[in-house]
C-alpha cells in the first residue's frame, strides 16, 4: 500500500460535529491531506432509522473511495459508527476507524463509581453500547441521557446562547442528581458545547472526550500499514457539505478557526 501514502484521509459525519475529530487528526498528523464530508442536509442521524444511516454512510464512503481514493476513513459520528461501521468494514479494504463513547476511561477514573453518558437515542439504544455498558456494570453505574436538540443547536451555531444552556441544564440535571463524577460526550457535536457543559456540570465533574484518542488510533493504523505521509509539506484540508454551502461556509470557518471553502456534496 506504499503507493497510497500521499492519498488523503477521509472523514465523515452527519454534520459538523466531526470537525472536533478532524481538528485533532490535523494536529496529530500535520502532513496528511484530509477530506471532510458533512452530511448536514440529513442531520441529525440520531433520530433516523438504522437502515437510512447505513445507506447514507455507504454512499459517503463510496464517494470518498471513488472520487478521492482515500487511504483510510474515519467515521466521526457515534451514531453512524454503531449503525454502519460493520457494514463499511465488510465493504472496504482500507482501515475504517469509528468513534465510541469513552465509558471505559470514565469508569476507570471514576471515584464515585457513577458516570454519565450523553448521546443520541440511537447510540444509547444500540447493541454495541448496551454490550459495552454491560461489561462495566458490575463495578460502575452508568447513567445515560439522550439529548434531542443539542445536535441542531450546534448545526445552527447556537453554541453559547441561553436556549442551548437551558437544554444542557435540562439534560445534565438528572445525571448530576445521581452523583456522577464524569460525563462522557457520546456525540462528536457535543465537543463544541464543552464550555457550557463544564459550566453546568461544575468543577468536580470530569468531561470525557475521545477525539485525541481517535487521532492517535488513526496514526497507529496508518503507521502499521506504512501509509503515513512523509511529505515535508503541510497537508491540505478539503471540506464538503450536503447542505446550503453559503451557511456551511459560515459553519466550517467558525469551527475550523479560519475561512475555508466548502464544496457542494451531492450524493
Secondary structure, DSSP 4 states (H G I P E B T S, - for coil): -GGGTTSPEEEEESSSTTHHHHHHHHHH-TTS-EEEEE-GGG--GGGS-HHHHHHHHHHHHHHHHHHH--SEEEE--HHHHHHHHHHHHHH-SSEEE-----HHHHHHH-SSSEEEEEE-HHHHHSHHHHHHHHHHTTT-EEEEEE-TTHHHHHHTT--SSHHHHHHHHHHHHHHHHTT-SEEEE-SGGGGGGHHHHHHHH-TTSEEE--HHHHHHHHHHHHHHTT-----SSPPPEEEEESS-HHHHHHHHHHHHSS---EEE---
